[in-house]
Amino acid sequence: MNKLSQNQREQILSEFQTRGKIAAVKRYKDWMKCSLLEAKNAVEAIERDAQSGESNPPAPPDSAVSGPAMHQVDQAIARGKKLEAVKLYRQLSGKSLRECKAFVESRMDRSRSTSAESTSNPTAIDSQRSGCFSVLLLFASLTGLCCISGLIAIIILE
């Protein structure tokens, strides 16, 4: 897969600084023909490298590694086995250790953010379920109260 030239890298950084991250991601995505997430991660890596003063551009995402092979990497990440995930991805992609480590870390961050979003923000269905449970609990309480008051009335009348 093609790598960014130094000129393209500078254009991405310029785009990032003048028009923002979205424009830079769009430009990278158009050049590299990759997914939006891969482009976003690559642009963020370019920006981090520029801030830290590194001159080596990150390798473009490898879309050839997918399916069952990528599932193995994801399983290792889910088990918390970062080193295993890096080794697996390195074997599959043939990329450098640094690139594989960055890829696995970005995948771990994405995995954490999606799991945090799903646990911190209840969905509409969850909200409806909790509302239904409250209504059912109220109904059961009122039914029980009516039964008890009916029994008390029967006892008093006898």
Phi and psi in degrees as GROMACS dihedral restraints (atoms count N, CA, C in turn):
[ dihedral_restraints ]
;  ai    aj    ak    al  type     phi  dphi    fc
    3     4     5     6     1   -70.4    20    10
    4     5     6     7     1   147.3    20    10
    6     7     8     9     1  -105.1    20    10
    7     8     9    10     1   159.4    20    10
    9    10    11    12     1   -71.6    20    10
   10    11    12    13     1   139.9    20    10
   12    13    14    15     1   -78.0    20    10
   13    14    15    16     1   166.6    20    10
   15    16    17    18     1   -61.7    20    10
   16    17    18    19     1   -37.5    20    10
   18    19    20    21     1   -63.3    20    10
   19    20    21    22     1   -44.8    20    10
   21    22    23    24     1   -64.1    20    10
   22    23    24    25     1   -40.2    20    10
   24    25    26    27     1   -60.7    20    10
   25    26    27    28     1   -43.6    20    10
   27    28    29    30     1   -65.6    20    10
   28    29    30    31     1   -36.8    20    10
   30    31    32    33     1   -65.5    20    10
   31    32    33    34     1   -38.7    20    10
   33    34    35    36     1   -62.4    20    10
   34    35    36    37     1   -46.0    20    10
   36    37    38    39     1   -63.2    20    10
   37    38    39    40     1   -41.0    20    10
   39    40    41    42     1   -63.7    20    10
   40    41    42    43     1   -44.1    20    10
   42    43    44    45     1   -60.8    20    10
   43    44    45    46     1   -43.3    20    10
   45    46    47    48     1   -60.4    20    10
   46    47    48    49     1   -43.9    20    10
   48    49    50    51     1   -76.4    20    10
   49    50    51    52     1   -33.6    20    10
   51    52    53    54     1   -91.6    20    10
   52    53    54    55     1   -48.2    20    10
   54    55    56    57     1  -106.2    20    10
   55    56    57    58     1   -11.9    20    10
   57    58    59    60     1   106.9    20    10
   58    59    60    61     1   174.7    20    10
   60    61    62    63     1   -64.7    20    10
   61    62    63    64     1   -40.4    20    10
   63    64    65    66     1   -60.4    20    10
   64    65    66    67     1   -44.3    20    10
   66    67    68    69     1   -64.5    20    10
   67    68    69    70     1   -40.1    20    10
   69    70    71    72     1   -66.1    20    10
   70    71    72    73     1   -41.8    20    10
   72    73    74    75     1   -63.8    20    10
   73    74    75    76     1   -42.5    20    10
   75    76    77    78     1   -61.0    20    10
   76    77    78    79     1   -44.7    20    10
   78    79    80    81     1   -63.1    20    10
   79    80    81    82     1   -46.4    20    10
   81    82    83    84     1   -59.6    20    10
   82    83    84    85     1   -45.5    20    10
   84    85    86    87     1   -59.8    20    10
   85    86    87    88     1   -42.1    20    10
   87    88    89    90     1   -64.7    20    10
   88    89    90    91     1   -41.7    20    10
   90    91    92    93     1   -68.8    20    10
   91    92    93    94     1   -45.8    20    10
   93    94    95    96     1   -92.7    20    10
   94    95    96    97     1    -9.8    20    10
   96    97    98    99     1    54.6    20    10
   97    98    99   100     1    53.8    20    10
   99   100   101   102     1  -123.8    20    10
  100   101   102   103     1   178.9    20    10
  102   103   104   105     1   -73.1    20    10
  103   104   105   106     1   164.1    20    10
  105   106   107   108     1   -63.3    20    10
  106   107   108   109     1   -42.5    20    10
  108   109   110   111     1   -63.9    20    10
  109   110   111   112     1   -42.6    20    10
  111   112   113   114     1   -63.4    20    10
  112   113   114   115     1   -40.3    20    10
  114   115   116   117     1   -65.2    20    10
  115   116   117   118     1   -43.3    20    10
  117   118   119   120     1   -60.0    20    10
  118   119   120   121     1   -47.6    20    10
  120   121   122   123     1   -62.3    20    10
  121   122   123   124     1   -40.2    20    10
  123   124   125   126     1   -67.1    20    10
  124   125   126   127     1   -42.0    20    10
  126   127   128   129     1   -65.2    20    10
  127   128   129   130     1   -41.2    20    10
  129   130   131   132     1   -63.0    20    10
  130   131   132   133     1   -38.2    20    10
  132   133   134   135     1   -66.4    20    10
  133   134   135   136     1   -40.6    20    10
  135   136   137   138     1   -61.6    20    10
  136   137   138   139     1   -43.8    20    10
  138   139   140   141     1   -66.2    20    10
  139   140   141   142     1   -41.5    20    10
  141   142   143   144     1   -62.3    20    10
  142   143   144   145     1   -43.6    20    10
  144   145   146   147     1   -62.2    20    10
  145   146   147   148     1   -40.1    20    10
  147   148   149   150     1   -64.9    20    10
  148   149   150   151     1   -38.4    20    10
  150   151   152   153     1   -69.9    20    10
  151   152   153   154     1   -35.7    20    10
  153   154   155   156     1   -86.3    20    10
  154   155   156   157     1    -8.8    20    10
  156   157   158   159     1    88.5    20    10
  157   158   159   160     1    10.5    20    10
  159   160   161   162     1   -76.6    20    10
  160   161   162   163     1   147.9    20    10
  162   163   164   165     1  -107.0    20    10
  163   164   165   166     1   -11.5    20    10
  165   166   167   168     1   -80.7    20    10
  166   167   168   169     1   119.6    20    10
  168   169   170   171     1   -72.3    20    10
  169   170   171   172     1   146.5    20    10
  171   172   173   174     1   -70.1    20    10
  172   173   174   175     1   151.1    20    10
  174   175   176   177     1   -71.0    20    10
  175   176   177   178     1   147.4    20    10
  177   178   179   180     1   -66.2    20    10
  178   179   180   181     1   157.3    20    10
  180   181   182   183     1   -63.0    20    10
  181   182   183   184     1   149.8    20    10
  183   184   185   186     1  -103.2    20    10
  184   185   186   187     1   101.4    20    10
  186   187   188   189     1   -80.9    20    10
  187   188   189   190     1    -8.1    20    10
  189   190   191   192     1   -73.1    20    10
  190   191   192   193     1   -25.5    20    10
  192   193   194   195     1   -86.9    20    10
  193   194   195   196     1   107.1    20    10
  195   196   197   198     1  -157.0    20    10
  196   197   198   199     1  -174.5    20    10
  198   199   200   201     1    67.1    20    10
  199   200   201   202     1  -138.6    20    10
  201   202   203   204     1   -59.7    20    10
  202   203   204   205     1   -35.2    20    10
  204   205   206   207     1   -63.7    20    10
  205   206   207   208     1   -45.6    20    10
  207   208   209   210     1   -67.7    20    10
  208   209   210   211     1   -31.4    20    10
  210   211   212   213     1   -61.7    20    10
  211   212   213   214     1   -37.7    20    10
  213   214   215   216     1   -63.3    20    10
  214   215   216   217     1   -42.1    20    10
  216   217   218   219     1   -62.8    20    10
  217   218   219   220     1   -44.9    20    10
  219   220   221   222     1   -63.4    20    10
  220   221   222   223     1   -37.3    20    10
  222   223   224   225     1   -64.9    20    10
  223   224   225   226     1   -42.0    20    10
  225   226   227   228     1   -62.3    20    10
  226   227   228   229     1   -40.5    20    10
  228   229   230   231     1   -63.4    20    10
  229   230   231   232     1   -44.0    20    10
  231   232   233   234     1   -62.6    20    10
  232   233   234   235     1   -33.1    20    10
  234   235   236   237     1   -80.2    20    10
  235   236   237   238     1    -3.9    20    10
  237   238   239   240     1    81.2    20    10
  238   239   240   241     1    17.3    20    10
  240   241   242   243     1   -97.2    20    10
  241   242   243   244     1    76.0    20    10
  243   244   245   246     1   -62.1    20    10
  244   245   246   247     1   -45.4    20    10
  246   247   248   249     1   -62.3    20    10
  247   248   249   250     1   -42.1    20    10
  249   250   251   252     1   -62.5    20    10
  250   251   252   253     1   -42.0    20    10
  252   253   254   255     1   -63.2    20    10
  253   254   255   256     1   -42.0    20    10
  255   256   257   258     1   -63.5    20    10
  256   257   258   259     1   -44.3    20    10
  258   259   260   261     1   -62.4    20    10
  259   260   261   262     1   -45.0    20    10
  261   262   263   264     1   -60.3    20    10
  262   263   264   265     1   -47.3    20    10
  264   265   266   267     1   -65.4    20    10
  265   266   267   268     1   -35.8    20    10
  267   268   269   270     1   -65.8    20    10
  268   269   270   271     1   -40.5    20    10
  270   271   272   273     1   -64.7    20    10
  271   272   273   274     1   -39.3    20    10
  273   274   275   276     1   -74.1    20    10
  274   275   276   277     1   -39.3    20    10
  276   277   278   279     1   -97.4    20    10
  277   278   279   280     1   -26.4    20    10
  279   280   281   282     1    75.9    20    10
  280   281   282   283     1    12.6    20    10
  282   283   284   285     1   -81.8    20    10
  283   284   285   286     1   172.9    20    10
  285   286   287   288     1   -70.9    20    10
  286   287   288   289     1   162.0    20    10
  288   289   290   291     1   -59.8    20    10
  289   290   291   292     1   -41.9    20    10
  291   292   293   294     1   -61.4    20    10
  292   293   294   295     1   -44.7    20    10
  294   295   296   297     1   -65.3    20    10
  295   296   297   298     1   -41.0    20    10
  297   298   299   300     1   -67.1    20    10
  298   299   300   301     1   -40.4    20    10
  300   301   302   303     1   -62.6    20    10
  301   302   303   304     1   -44.3    20    10
  303   304   305   306     1   -63.6    20    10
  304   305   306   307     1   -40.4    20    10
  306   307   308   309     1   -63.0    20    10
  307   308   309   310     1   -48.2    20    10
  309   310   311   312     1   -64.2    20    10
  310   311   312   313     1   -40.2    20    10
  312   313   314   315     1   -64.3    20    10
  313   314   315   316     1   -40.2    20    10
  315   316   317   318     1   -66.7    20    10
  316   317   318   319     1   -36.6    20    10
  318   319   320   321     1   -66.3    20    10
  319   320   321   322     1   -38.5    20    10
  321   322   323   324     1   -66.5    20    10
  322   323   324   325     1   -42.6    20    10
  324   325   326   327     1   -61.3    20    10
  325   326   327   328     1   -44.2    20    10
  327   328   329   330     1   -63.3    20    10
  328   329   330   331     1   -41.6    20    10
  330   331   332   333     1   -62.8    20    10
  331   332   333   334     1   -42.5    20    10
  333   334   335   336     1   -65.0    20    10
  334   335   336   337     1   -42.4    20    10
  336   337   338   339     1   -68.1    20    10
  337   338   339   340     1   -37.7    20    10
  339   340   341   342     1   -70.7    20    10
  340   341   342   343     1   -36.5    20    10
  342   343   344   345     1   -71.6    20    10
  343   344   345   346     1   -34.7    20    10
  345   346   347   348     1   -67.9    20    10
  346   347   348   349     1   -39.3    20    10
  348   349   350   351     1   -64.7    20    10
  349   350   351   352     1   -41.4    20    10
  351   352   353   354     1   -70.6    20    10
  352   353   354   355     1   -27.9    20    10
  354   355   356   357     1   -89.4    20    10
  355   356   357   358     1   -28.9    20    10
  357   358   359   360     1   -88.3    20    10
  358   359   360   361     1   -26.3    20    10
  360   361   362   363     1  -112.8    20    10
  361   362   363   364     1   102.9    20    10
  363   364   365   366     1   -66.0    20    10
  364   365   366   367     1   144.1    20    10
  366   367   368   369     1   -77.9    20    10
  367   368   369   370     1   171.4    20    10
  369   370   371   372     1   -61.7    20    10
  370   371   372   373     1   -36.8    20    10
  372   373   374   375     1   -65.3    20    10
  373   374   375   376     1   -42.8    20    10
  375   376   377   378     1   -59.5    20    10
  376   377   378   379     1   -42.0    20    10
  378   379   380   381     1   -64.7    20    10
  379   380   381   382     1   -40.5    20    10
  381   382   383   384     1   -66.6    20    10
  382   383   384   385     1   -39.6    20    10
  384   385   386   387     1   -63.6    20    10
  385   386   387   388     1   -43.7    20    10
  387   388   389   390     1   -66.3    20    10
  388   389   390   391     1   -33.3    20    10
  390   391   392   393     1   -67.2    20    10
  391   392   393   394     1   -42.1    20    10
  393   394   395   396     1   -63.4    20    10
  394   395   396   397     1   -40.8    20    10
  396   397   398   399     1   -62.9    20    10
  397   398   399   400     1   -40.5    20    10
  399   400   401   402     1   -63.9    20    10
  400   401   402   403     1   -42.1    20    10
  402   403   404   405     1   -65.2    20    10
  403   404   405   406     1   -43.6    20    10
  405   406   407   408     1   -62.5    20    10
  406   407   408   409     1   -41.0    20    10
  408   409   410   411     1   -63.7    20    10
  409   410   411   412     1   -42.7    20    10
  411   412   413   414     1   -63.2    20    10
  412   413   414   415     1   -44.1    20    10
  414   415   416   417     1   -61.5    20    10
  415   416   417   418     1   -44.5    20    10
  417   418   419   420     1   -64.0    20    10
  418   419   420   421     1   -39.6    20    10
  420   421   422   423     1   -64.0    20    10
  421   422   423   424     1   -44.6    20    10
  423   424   425   426     1   -66.0    20    10
  424   425   426   427     1   -39.7    20    10
  426   427   428   429     1   -62.5    20    10
  427   428   429   430     1   -45.3    20    10
  429   430   431   432     1   -62.6    20    10
  430   431   432   433     1   -41.1    20    10
  432   433   434   435     1   -63.2    20    10
  433   434   435   436     1   -41.8    20    10
  435   436   437   438     1   -64.1    20    10
  436   437   438   439     1   -42.1    20    10
  438   439   440   441     1   -63.2    20    10
  439   440   441   442     1   -44.3    20    10
  441   442   443   444     1   -65.5    20    10
  442   443   444   445     1   -43.7    20    10
  444   445   446   447     1   -66.6    20    10
  445   446   447   448     1   -34.3    20    10
  447   448   449   450     1   -64.7    20    10
  448   449   450   451     1   -41.8    20    10
  450   451   452   453     1   -64.8    20    10
  451   452   453   454     1   -40.6    20    10
  453   454   455   456     1   -64.4    20    10
  454   455   456   457     1   -40.1    20    10
  456   457   458   459     1   -64.7    20    10
  457   458   459   460     1   -40.1    20    10
  459   460   461   462     1   -65.0    20    10
  460   461   462   463     1   -42.7    20    10
  462   463   464   465     1   -64.7    20    10
  463   464   465   466     1   -41.8    20    10
  465   466   467   468     1   -67.8    20    10
  466   467   468   469     1   -39.5    20    10
  468   469   470   471     1   -73.1    20    10
  469   470   471   472     1   -22.8    20    10
